[in-house]
Amino acid sequence: MNWTKDYHTRCDICGKFCILYDEETPYGTKDYEEPEPLDPYHYCKKCSKENYQNWLKQFKSGSRYGDWRKSDAENKAARKMNLVWDNSNFKYKKITNLTKQRS
């Protein structure tokens, strides 16, 4: 997060002063045994909408990986694509009718 000396916040993507709207913390490595998270990213409302579109594009292209701490944009895109996070494999899996009946 970008702070000024007067404790005003800036969006990590566009750099504009804003009220923080969304945040996410990505994994730092591809090591699945001990994935180390990076510092969190904070987004303004406009950049959060762009982040949502990016997540949709990734999920539509077949990517099933996500962040350590999910942003609202990532969660919304995953729900739209009928995906659920699988903690044992550190990636999303598709919800089937059988999976919905068990829940």
C-alpha positions in Angstrom: 0.0 0.0 0.0 1.2 3.4 -0.8 1.1 5.9 2.0 2.0 9.6 2.1 3.7 11.2 5.0 0.2 12.5 5.9 -1.2 9.0 5.9 -3.2 9.4 2.7 -3.6 6.2 0.7 -2.9 5.6 -3.0 -4.0 2.8 -5.3 -1.1 0.4 -5.9 -2.0 0.2 -9.6 -2.9 3.7 -10.8 -1.3 5.7 -8.0 -4.2 8.0 -7.4 -5.3 9.1 -4.0 -8.4 7.1 -3.1 -10.4 5.3 -0.5 -9.2 1.7 -0.7 -11.8 -0.5 -2.3 -10.3 -3.9 -2.6 -7.1 -5.8 -1.8 -5.4 -9.1 -2.5 -2.2 -10.9 -1.4 -0.6 -13.0 -4.1 1.6 -16.1 -3.4 5.2 -15.3 -3.6 6.5 -18.6 -4.9 5.3 -21.7 -6.8 6.4 -23.9 -3.9 3.2 -25.6 -2.8 4.6 -27.0 0.5 5.4 -23.5 1.9 3.9 -20.8 -0.3 5.2 -17.5 0.9 2.8 -14.6 0.4 4.0 -11.2 -1.0 2.9 -7.9 0.4 -0.8 -7.1 -0.3 -2.0 -5.0 -3.2 -4.6 -2.3 -2.6 -7.0 -1.1 -5.3 -9.3 1.8 -6.0 -12.8 1.2 -7.3 -11.7 1.6 -11.0 -8.7 -0.6 -10.7 -10.8 -3.2 -8.8 -13.2 -3.4 -11.8 -10.2 -3.9 -14.1 -8.8 -6.6 -11.8 -12.2 -8.4 -12.0 -12.0 -8.4 -15.8 -8.5 -9.8 -15.6 -9.6 -12.6 -13.3 -12.5 -13.4 -15.7 -10.1 -13.5 -18.6 -7.7 -15.8 -16.8 -10.5 -18.2 -15.7 -12.0 -18.3 -19.2 -8.6 -19.2 -20.6 -8.3 -22.2 -18.3 -6.2 -20.9 -15.4 -7.2 -22.3 -12.0 -4.6 -20.5 -9.8 -5.5 -17.8 -7.3 -4.0 -15.5 -4.7 -3.2 -16.3 -1.1 -5.7 -13.8 0.2 -8.5 -13.5 -2.3 -9.8 -10.1 -3.4 -13.5 -9.4 -3.8 -12.8 -9.3 -7.6 -11.3 -12.7 -7.7 -14.1 -14.2 -5.6 -16.8 -12.6 -7.8 -15.1 -13.9 -11.0 -14.7 -17.4 -9.5 -18.4 -17.5 -8.6 -19.4 -16.4 -12.1 -17.3 -19.2 -13.6 -18.6 -21.8 -11.1 -15.2 -22.3 -9.5 -14.5 -23.1 -5.9 -11.1 -22.9 -4.1 -9.4 -26.3 -3.3 -7.1 -25.8 -0.3 -5.4 -29.1 -0.7 -4.2 -28.4 -4.3 -3.9 -24.6 -4.0 -6.1 -24.0 -7.1 -9.7 -23.7 -8.2 -11.8 -26.6 -9.3 -15.0 -26.5 -11.3 -18.3 -27.0 -9.4 -20.3 -29.9 -10.9 -23.9 -30.8 -10.2 -22.6 -33.6 -7.9 -20.5 -31.2 -5.9 -23.5 -28.9 -5.5 -25.7 -31.7 -4.2 -23.1 -32.6 -1.5 -22.9 -29.0 -0.1 
